[in-house]
Every structure is written in C-alpha cells, then in structure tokens.
Amino acid sequence: MKRLAPMLAAAALIATTVPLLSATGASAAPAAEYTPQKPAWQRCSADRPAAYECATIKVPLDYRRPRGRTIDLAISRMKSENPARRHGAMLLNPGGPGGSGIDLPLMMDELMPKDVRDRYDLIGFDPRGVGASTPITCGLTDTEQNIDRPYKEETFRADVAWARTVAEKCREKAGAVLPFVTTRNTARDMDAIRAALGEKKISYVGYSYGTYLGAVYTQMFPERSDRIVLDSGVDPQRIWRGMIQVWATEAEPAFKRWTQWTAERSAEYGLGATPDAVAKTFWDLVARADREPIEFEGAKLTGDDIRTARAVFFSPSQAAPLVKALKDAADGKPVKLTPPQLKLLKPAAEPASDNGTAVFLAVVCGDVEWPRYPEQYAREAAGDKVAYPLYGDFASNIKPCAYWQRPIEPPTAMKTGTDVLTVQNEWDSQTPLVSGQGLHKALRGSRMVLAQGGEGHGVYLVDPGSCANAQVNSYLTTGRLPAADVTCRTAPGAAEHRAEIAPQSPQRFPGLTDGRF
C-alpha cells in the first residue's frame, strides 16, 4: 500500500545586478508571456496502473525571460473516472522544500473518499529542481547536509566554515539554476501546469511547505485559485529562519506535556513520579551522554544527539518508551523495542543524493534574506540555548543562508482575500500550532479546522481517524467553506499507528536527520 505520510517531507546564487520582478508583472508572466506546450501523456511505467500517466513540459528557468533557457517539469495525473461529476484539476504537493510529488496522485487516489475523488483529475509534479524536474545538486557530503549543529563557543568557528563551504559548493555546482529555485517561481510553474492542462482554475492540496507554496499561489494568481486546502501550515511571517526557530520554542511546551503524561504513568515507564522528576531523568541522560556517549541501537549517542530528537516529544506515547529504552541502554540493561518503535529509530533509507537538501537550501535561502553576520548567530544561539534548552541552539545557529546570494525578488505579501481551508493538528512538531495559526491569520477570508488533541505532522488522509477529514471532504466536494473556524476533538494517534503510516516522519528517535517542512 502506498503511504502518504512519507511524502510529507521526507528539505540565491545570481549576480545582484539582476533587477527585481514586480508582483504585478510576476502574476501575469506565465499566462501573458509564456504558453507551455500540451503534455504528451503516456503510461508512467509498466508496473504502475495504466490510469497513472506521466508527461514532461518545459518551463522558463527565469520567467522574466520567457523565451530564454527552459527546464523540465515532470508532471503526473490520474483522471476522474466519473466525468459527469468532475469539477476540475487538483494539484498536489507533499512539502519539503525538496519533496517529490510525482507519486501523490497514486496515493491520494487510494486514500480519498470516492465522493471527493470523482470530482478531480489528480495532478502531481516534481517542483523545479526536484527529482525528475531538471534536478539540482550542490555535491554535498552527508556531513555537509546536516543542519543540526549545536552551538558551542569552541566549535562555532567550524560551524561558520561549514556554512560558508556549503554555500560556495552550491554556487559552484548549480549557480546558474539555484537562484531561480524559489517558492514564487514554483508557483509560476503551477500556473504553467494549469495552462498546459487547459484549466481556467486549479484546486490544490498542499502539506507543510506546500501550504506556503499554495498561499503564494493564491496571492500571485487569485483569479485562478479554486478550492485550496493548506494542511499543517507555514507562517508566512516566519519564513524561513523563524520557521526553524519555532521548532525550538514549541518543543518546550511539548516537552512539558510529555513530562506530565509520563509522570502519570510512572509505574509503567519508571522515569519519575512527578513532571520535575521525569525532566530530571531526561536531562541527567543528556549530561551522561555528553560525558560518555550511550551505546544505543548500533550508534553512540551524545547528549546533543539526544536533543535533536525534540520532535518525538510532540507524541508522549512515542517518547516515553523510547526514553525508557535509552535509559535502559545507559544502565546496561537489555533494550526491547517493538517493531513500530524500531521503525521510528530506523526509518526507510533516504537517497544518498543531496538533491533534496540542495532544493531545501535554494528555497529557504533564496526566498528571503537572512542575517549576514556570524556574530548575530552566535549571540542568539547562545541565548536560545538557555531559553529553549531542548533545541534552541540548534535552531538559531548559523546556516549556509548567511552566505547565500541575496534573493532576486522580495517575499510575497499576503494581501489578497482568499477562500482557503487551513487544517492543523494541535501537536504538530514540524509546523507547530502557532505556525498554522499564523498562516490562517495571514490569509484573510480563510477558515481553519483545528484537530484538538491531534498529534503528528500532516492531517488530511495522513491520519484516517482525524476529526478534520470530514470538514476537508465537505469543502472539496461542495466548494463551501465552513461558516466559521472549526475546532474538533480527535484522539491522539497511537505510536504504533503513526510509526506504521509514517516511517519517514520527522517524529522519530533519535532525530539525527535534517529537519524539513
């Protein structure tokens, strides 16, 4: 069975003399100055359903020069099997930035209720730079791709050197393309797909980073936006350093909730009978691992390694048994983990290629300008290590964006009213609740469905039991938004359920891989 959750995140180098593109000109570019060719659809592969079709279209690398260099855009579709009920085309995006969306129609075809599915041709695509869409690379090693770097005064100089090296390697390997791998250009690509399909409007379901992409599309092309669902929201006011820092600020209340939950189950986990005692057990383990790394499931974990697991604390039923297992390992006791827990520890292997990282950096560094001075990063990381001890220094430490070329155009202002449905779990680790609320607030006229008690990253169809699914299905079927925001109560997903549907979810322990949206 295809899984939707692994797709959800599985995350500018041009001369500064290039003039900025106005928002008005940007909106008109794909339709007025560039007409993509009609897709030549064919069966994607012999081992896939015949209804799953693929094509490649050409789009401009730089929409300001529509007759200049082009790049490939890989697209896919599964058509509605009920033409009488068909409403239109629905584009899909799994997040990232850097996530491949080419297989999403297969997954959504399986998971969508028939009443919704009948209404849409499902359209997947690899965003520019990703996978089959003229992929980019920076030639980075696995070590260079790791952005989880704790702040320490004695290692900060090495972190600065790493950030500069990564930016320089990206400039050398992909300097002609990277500046144009941005959210605004990907939104233009979406409109090029719409035009290639012959549709006047498009509907859209986007997860995580895909919520920001969808929001930008509604602002650049409001007259072409139909039924838009933005699931697990990125706050436009926090792009992009602020979105990484929110991982730190919101990990603290999640950690506190975990200590309370675990203390109530002291007899089962033995980590402490009070929240303070549970917290002390955890931080004693961190200190112990900093002194002498803990042998755990074939790896030696330092305290910093353990702290990168901040995402798992958004699901207490996952975190408690895993922290217990870590404590047992530190005490020399045998560790017994269930198969779902092992999936959290050892998710499916990701490609060795740095394609996803290159696109992630291109977008987060190229959408908006970052601070330029290392001293600012050092000062803020040191302060945030105290204020948000679980992840604060990781979040605020220097990133390659400090040495990126300045963006070729400003971020998208959220000024146009939109009929958009935003969806959010209360306990989402990658796009926390405050971020989802920020997206809803930024999009005037939107409605929000909050799954109170919901855990995990991704809601619609990712959690089949979510109370939010009915609201999304209704909107996609009828086109009518709820009259007001909706808060519903959903049961927290069991650890076994989340591990089964999301083997590559950010909620894994330990969190040793780069974060994504």
FIBA-952408 format. One line per field, with one value per residue (C-alpha): x, y, z. Coordinates in nm, 2 decimals. Layout:
BEGIN
east	[X,...]
north	[Y,...]
up	[Z,...]
***
This chain:
BEGIN
east	[0.00,0.13,0.18,0.11,0.30,0.65,0.59,0.54,0.90,1.06,1.40,2.03,2.34,2.30,2.46,2.29,2.26,1.95,1.65,1.36,1.04,0.73,0.44,0.21,0.45,0.51,0.15,0.10,0.41,0.31,-0.02,0.07,0.42,0.46,0.24,0.35,0.31,0.03,0.15,0.22,0.07,0.18,0.17,0.43,0.56,0.46,0.44,0.21,-0.16,-0.25,-0.45,-0.14,0.00,0.32,0.45,0.72,0.67,0.92,0.90,1.13,1.42,1.36,1.01,1.14,1.30,1.02,1.20,1.53,1.66,1.40,1.40,1.19,0.89,0.78,0.40,0.16,-0.21,-0.49,-0.81,-1.15,-1.34,-1.67,-1.68,-2.03,-1.92,-1.58,-1.52,-1.16,-0.80,-0.63,-0.26,-0.08,0.24,0.39,0.62,0.99,1.10,1.25,0.99,0.89,0.52,0.51,0.36,0.10,-0.19,-0.14,-0.15,-0.45,-0.64,-0.62,-0.70,-0.96,-1.33,-1.49,-1.73,-1.43,-1.21,-1.47,-1.46,-1.09,-0.82,-0.53,-0.21,0.13,0.45,0.82,0.88,1.16,1.49,1.34,1.37,1.27,1.23,1.58,1.73,2.00,2.29,2.54,2.77,2.74,2.86,2.63,2.81,2.77,2.40,2.34,2.20,2.15,2.46,2.46,2.61,2.93,3.18,3.47,3.31,3.14,3.43,3.40,3.02,3.09,3.34,3.08,2.81,3.04,3.17,2.81,2.71,3.02,2.98,2.62,2.74,3.00,2.77,2.44,2.49,2.31,1.99,1.97,1.87,1.55,1.45,1.22,0.86,0.75,0.89,0.74,0.40,0.45,0.52,0.19,0.02,0.21,0.07,-0.28,-0.24,-0.09,-0.40,-0.63,-0.79,-0.92,-0.87,-0.70,-0.77,-0.49,-0.40,-0.06,0.11,0.37,0.59,0.32,0.09,0.33,0.36,-0.02,-0.06,0.18,-0.01,-0.34,-0.17,0.00,-0.29,-0.61,-0.84,-0.71,-0.73,-1.03,-1.06,-0.74,-0.66,-0.34,-0.26,0.00,0.07,0.38,0.35,0.44,0.57,0.83,0.99,1.24,1.47,1.17,1.02,1.33,1.34,0.98,1.09,1.27,1.02,0.73,0.94,0.93,0.56,0.55,0.83,0.64,0.33,0.54,0.68,0.32,0.19,0.49,0.47,0.11,0.24,0.54,0.46,0.49,0.79,0.98,1.11,0.98,0.66,0.64,0.69,1.00,1.14,1.08,1.25,1.55,1.57,1.59,1.84,2.06,2.07,2.17,2.45,2.56,2.57,2.78,3.03,3.03,2.82,2.55,2.55,2.20,2.08,2.42,2.51,2.69,2.46,2.59,2.37,2.35,2.23,1.95,1.84,1.79,1.50,1.29,1.01,0.93,0.81,0.51,0.38,0.41,0.31,0.61,0.86,0.81,0.90,1.19,1.34,1.30,1.48,1.76,1.78,1.80,2.08,2.27,2.22,2.35,2.01,1.87,1.66,1.34,1.17,0.85,0.86,0.69,0.94,1.22,1.07,1.09,1.46,1.54,1.32,1.34,1.67,1.67,1.86,2.23,2.19,2.18,1.91,1.65,1.90,2.00,1.64,1.57,1.86,1.77,1.42,1.49,1.79,1.66,1.30,1.41,1.73,1.90,2.13,2.47,2.69,2.82,2.83,2.45,2.40,2.65,2.48,2.13,2.22,2.39,2.08,1.83,2.03,1.93,1.58,1.49,1.73,1.60,1.67,1.72,2.09,2.04,1.76,1.95,2.30,2.45,2.32,2.45,2.19,2.42,2.65,2.38,2.35,2.07,1.72,1.63,1.29,1.11,0.88,0.51,0.29,-0.03,-0.28,-0.55,-0.85,-0.88,-1.14,-0.89,-0.93,-0.64,-0.60,-0.39,-0.31,-0.27,0.06,0.25,0.63,0.73,0.47,0.36,0.02,0.14,0.27,-0.06,-0.25,-0.01,-0.09,-0.47,-0.43,-0.23,-0.48,-0.78,-1.10,-0.96,-1.11,-0.92,-1.00,-0.81,-0.79,-0.76,-0.55,-0.42,-0.06,0.18,0.27,0.00,-0.37,-0.59,-0.58,-0.25,-0.45,-0.75,-0.91,-0.88,-1.19,-1.07,-1.12,-1.49,-1.46,-1.20,-1.40,-1.71,-1.52,-1.36,-1.69,-1.90,-1.66,-1.82,-1.61,-1.73,-1.93,-1.67,-1.35,-1.39,-1.23,-1.30,-1.16,-0.95,-0.79,-0.40,-0.27,-0.12,0.26,0.21,-0.03,0.20,0.50,0.31,0.18,0.48,0.81,0.99,0.80,1.01,0.87,1.15,1.40,1.68,1.63,1.96,1.85,1.79,1.46,1.21,0.87]
north	[0.00,0.34,0.57,0.94,1.05,0.96,1.21,1.49,1.59,1.35,1.96,3.29,3.24,3.51,3.85,4.11,4.33,4.13,4.36,4.26,4.15,4.34,4.14,4.26,4.15,3.83,3.74,3.79,3.63,3.26,3.34,3.65,3.58,3.21,2.94,2.58,2.30,2.05,1.75,1.43,1.19,0.83,0.54,0.62,0.26,-0.09,-0.18,0.11,0.13,0.23,0.52,0.67,0.89,1.10,1.38,1.64,2.01,2.29,2.60,2.90,2.90,3.27,3.39,3.74,3.59,3.35,3.28,3.20,2.89,2.63,2.35,2.03,1.99,1.64,1.60,1.31,1.26,1.02,1.14,1.13,0.82,1.00,1.28,1.37,1.47,1.61,1.96,2.02,1.95,1.93,1.99,1.82,1.90,1.70,1.97,1.99,2.21,1.95,1.68,1.48,1.50,1.29,0.98,1.17,1.11,0.73,0.78,1.02,0.80,0.52,0.73,0.98,0.90,0.83,1.12,1.35,1.15,1.16,1.54,1.58,1.49,1.44,1.62,1.55,1.72,1.73,2.10,2.27,2.13,1.82,1.46,1.43,1.81,1.91,1.81,2.02,1.92,2.10,1.80,1.79,1.51,1.35,1.55,1.88,1.82,1.81,2.14,2.01,2.17,2.26,2.59,2.58,2.86,2.63,2.48,2.79,2.88,2.53,2.59,2.92,2.74,2.47,2.73,2.92,2.60,2.47,2.80,2.81,2.45,2.52,2.83,2.63,2.33,2.50,2.87,2.92,2.75,2.78,3.15,3.06,2.76,2.97,2.95,3.23,3.05,2.72,2.90,3.02,2.67,2.56,2.82,2.69,2.34,2.49,2.65,2.33,2.14,2.39,2.47,2.82,2.75,2.48,2.33,2.23,2.03,2.11,1.99,2.16,2.37,2.31,2.53,2.83,2.74,2.72,3.05,3.22,3.09,3.24,3.58,3.57,3.41,3.48,3.46,3.11,2.97,2.73,2.50,2.53,2.31,2.40,2.13,2.19,2.55,2.75,3.10,3.35,3.59,3.33,3.24,3.09,3.13,3.18,2.85,2.67,2.87,2.78,2.42,2.52,2.75,2.50,2.20,2.33,2.31,1.97,1.85,1.98,1.80,1.48,1.50,1.53,1.24,1.02,1.10,0.98,0.65,0.62,0.26,0.17,0.37,0.43,0.77,0.97,1.02,1.39,1.61,1.76,1.41,1.30,1.61,1.54,1.18,1.31,1.59,1.35,1.12,1.41,1.51,1.15,1.10,1.42,1.28,0.93,0.85,0.59,0.28,0.26,0.05,0.04,0.40,0.61,0.89,1.21,1.45,1.67,1.37,1.31,1.67,1.66,1.42,1.72,1.62,1.30,1.48,1.60,1.25,1.14,0.78,0.76,0.95,0.77,0.42,0.54,0.75,0.45,0.24,0.50,0.49,0.11,0.12,0.37,0.15,-0.16,-0.33,-0.51,-0.29,-0.43,-0.23,-0.31,-0.32,0.02,0.17,0.03,0.20,0.53,0.45,0.32,0.48,0.38,0.48,0.81,0.86,0.94,1.22,1.58,1.68,1.73,1.93,2.15,2.24,2.30,2.54,2.71,2.79,2.88,3.08,3.23,3.32,3.58,3.74,3.60,3.78,3.82,3.85,3.54,3.73,3.76,3.39,3.32,3.57,3.44,3.07,3.11,3.29,3.04,2.75,2.89,2.99,2.68,2.41,2.12,2.27,2.64,2.65,2.41,2.63,2.97,2.85,2.97,2.82,2.84,3.10,3.35,3.33,3.29,3.54,3.79,3.69,3.81,3.93,4.00,3.76,3.75,3.99,3.82,4.10,3.93,3.77,3.40,3.12,2.88,2.60,2.56,2.23,2.18,1.93,2.07,1.89,1.91,1.91,2.05,2.32,2.38,2.52,2.88,2.85,2.71,2.99,3.24,3.11,3.13,3.49,3.59,3.47,3.70,3.51,3.17,2.92,2.69,2.34,2.25,1.89,1.94,1.66,1.57,1.46,1.43,1.62,1.61,1.57,1.52,1.15,1.11,1.03,0.83,0.88,1.26,1.46,1.71,1.48,1.53,1.91,1.88,1.63,1.85,2.16,1.97,1.82,2.13,2.42,2.58,2.68,2.63,2.94,2.98,2.82,2.47,2.30,1.94,1.68,1.39,1.11,1.13,0.88,0.57,0.54,0.22,0.39,0.68,0.46,0.24,0.52,0.75,0.55,0.86,1.10,1.37,1.22,0.96,0.90,0.99,1.28,1.26,1.38,1.73,1.89,1.97,2.12]
up	[0.00,-0.09,0.21,0.21,0.52,0.39,0.11,0.36,0.40,0.37,0.26,-0.45,-0.64,-0.91,-0.97,-0.76,-1.06,-1.18,-1.14,-0.91,-1.06,-0.95,-0.81,-1.09,-1.36,-1.18,-1.17,-1.54,-1.67,-1.71,-1.89,-2.09,-2.20,-2.18,-2.31,-2.23,-2.47,-2.42,-2.22,-2.42,-2.16,-2.15,-1.90,-1.63,-1.62,-1.69,-1.32,-1.23,-1.31,-1.67,-1.54,-1.39,-1.66,-1.68,-1.90,-1.91,-2.00,-2.05,-1.84,-1.83,-1.59,-1.54,-1.61,-1.68,-1.99,-2.11,-2.43,-2.27,-2.11,-2.02,-1.76,-1.74,-1.52,-1.46,-1.40,-1.35,-1.34,-1.26,-1.42,-1.26,-1.35,-1.33,-1.59,-1.50,-1.15,-1.24,-1.10,-1.23,-1.17,-0.83,-0.79,-0.50,-0.31,-0.02,0.13,0.17,0.02,-0.20,-0.17,-0.48,-0.56,-0.87,-0.70,-0.49,-0.74,-0.68,-0.30,-0.30,-0.54,-0.29,0.02,-0.09,-0.04,-0.38,-0.34,-0.34,-0.58,-0.86,-0.88,-0.97,-1.20,-0.95,-1.07,-0.92,-1.00,-0.90,-0.82,-1.01,-0.92,-0.77,-0.89,-1.25,-1.30,-1.40,-1.07,-0.90,-0.67,-0.46,-0.44,-0.06,0.16,0.42,0.69,0.50,0.46,0.84,0.96,1.32,1.47,1.84,1.94,2.13,2.15,2.09,1.77,1.63,1.40,1.24,1.20,1.02,0.79,0.72,0.64,0.40,0.24,0.17,0.01,-0.20,-0.32,-0.42,-0.61,-0.79,-0.88,-0.95,-0.96,-1.29,-1.17,-0.79,-0.78,-0.96,-0.74,-0.52,-0.40,-0.63,-0.94,-0.83,-0.80,-1.16,-1.26,-1.10,-1.32,-1.62,-1.54,-1.51,-1.86,-2.01,-1.88,-2.03,-1.70,-1.61,-1.24,-1.03,-0.69,-0.46,-0.16,-0.01,0.31,0.53,0.30,0.04,0.24,0.19,-0.18,-0.21,-0.02,-0.25,-0.55,-0.42,-0.39,-0.73,-0.91,-0.71,-1.01,-1.09,-0.74,-0.69,-0.39,-0.18,0.12,0.32,0.57,0.85,0.80,0.75,0.89,0.61,0.87,0.99,0.66,0.69,0.98,1.21,1.09,1.21,1.54,1.61,1.63,1.94,2.10,2.06,2.17,2.52,2.59,2.41,2.64,2.94,2.83,2.79,3.14,3.28,3.07,3.17,3.54,3.54,3.41,3.64,3.72,3.35,3.25,3.57,3.46,3.76,3.96,3.90,3.59,3.75,3.82,3.46,3.33,3.56,3.43,3.08,3.14,3.35,3.05,2.82,3.06,3.10,2.72,2.69,2.93,2.76,2.46,2.51,2.30,2.16,1.86,1.70,1.75,2.01,2.11,2.27,2.46,2.16,1.95,2.20,2.20,1.82,1.89,2.00,1.75,1.92,2.24,2.05,2.09,2.45,2.38,2.14,2.35,2.68,2.58,2.37,2.65,2.88,2.62,2.61,2.99,2.99,2.74,2.95,3.26,3.07,3.06,2.76,2.53,2.39,2.13,1.93,1.55,1.52,1.76,1.55,1.25,1.44,1.52,1.17,0.91,0.55,0.40,0.22,-0.11,-0.07,-0.32,-0.19,-0.43,-0.16,0.05,-0.24,-0.31,0.05,0.08,-0.25,-0.13,0.24,0.15,-0.18,-0.07,0.18,0.30,0.62,0.87,0.73,1.04,1.22,1.55,1.54,1.51,1.79,2.02,1.95,1.96,2.30,2.44,2.29,2.43,2.77,2.69,2.49,2.61,2.41,2.06,2.09,2.00,1.70,1.56,1.59,1.50,1.17,0.84,0.48,0.41,0.59,0.28,0.01,-0.27,-0.20,-0.32,-0.68,-0.56,-0.23,-0.05,-0.13,0.06,0.18,0.09,-0.12,0.04,-0.02,0.01,0.16,0.41,0.65,0.86,1.17,1.44,1.78,1.84,1.52,1.55,1.21,1.16,1.52,1.61,1.63,1.28,1.15,1.33,1.17,0.82,0.89,1.02,0.72,0.47,0.50,0.45,0.52,0.76,1.00,1.11,1.42,1.53,1.91,2.06,1.72,1.70,1.42,1.10,0.84,0.90,0.59,0.49,0.68,0.99,0.88,1.22,1.23,1.31,1.05,0.75,0.73,0.70,0.43,0.23,0.26,0.13,-0.16,-0.26,-0.24,-0.26,0.05,0.34,0.70,0.82,1.09,1.22,1.34,1.64,1.68,1.92,1.78,1.97,1.98,1.72,1.88,1.85,1.65,1.41,1.34,1.30,1.06,0.83,0.86,0.86,0.74,0.97,1.15,1.46,1.51,1.78,1.77,1.53,1.35,1.01,0.87,0.95,0.68,0.64]
***
